[in-house]
Amino acid sequence: MTDTAADILVAGADASIAGGYFQVAPTTATGPVDASTALGTGWTNAGLITEDGVTVSESKSTEEIKDASGAVVRVVTTEYGVTVNLSLLAPTLKSFKLMRGDSNVTQDASGNIVTKFAKTDLPTQSWTIHFSDNGRRVRLYLPAGQITETSDIAYNVTSATTYEVTITCKPDANGVYAYEYRAGATSPETYSPDED
């Protein structure tokens, strides 16, 4: 296999996705199985993401098992986790409810919104984020993710107000925390360990 510049991904948000490039649904909604098939019912727009994009982080703890000589004979994974960090720009009513909880956000008939900052356990939901680059598509799917952190909010005249959140992923029935689907590669690839 020959690597080319066409294989480099510059992942911008895919604005062509119906319903928005960042969507949320109950965990009972049917999740995607590829990068391009339209999402089914239950998925709704979760808002715009800032130009800083999305950061996916893996955490892993391991334990070394040694024999009587002190040599490491096996390494086992004792803890594993995935988090997704992003910042919302110009959030919608839906976005505020996602960050603060349904009961803490209200809107009146005139469109005025009241948000209460209160201790709340947010629900676990499914999430999708869509990216594209020169005809290629990438879909990040979190089958069970919960917003567990929100960062400081800055109100000033020099920059847009953004809302940073961290989504902690939980494993699905197959033990998978997140899926990344890609479509539109230049050509099918094969791999052999001999290439390393």
Buried (B, 14 or more C-beta within 10 A) or exposed (E): EEEEEEEEEEBEBBEEBEBBBBBBBEBEBEBBEEBBEEBEEBBBBBBBBBEEBBEBEEEEEEEEEEEEEEEEEEEEEEEEBBBBBBBBBEBBBBBBBBBBBEEBBBEEEEEEEEBEEEEEEBEBBBBBBBBBBEEBBBBBBBBBBBBEEBEEEEEEEEEEEBBBBBBBBBBBEEEBBBBEBBBEEEEEEEEEEEEE
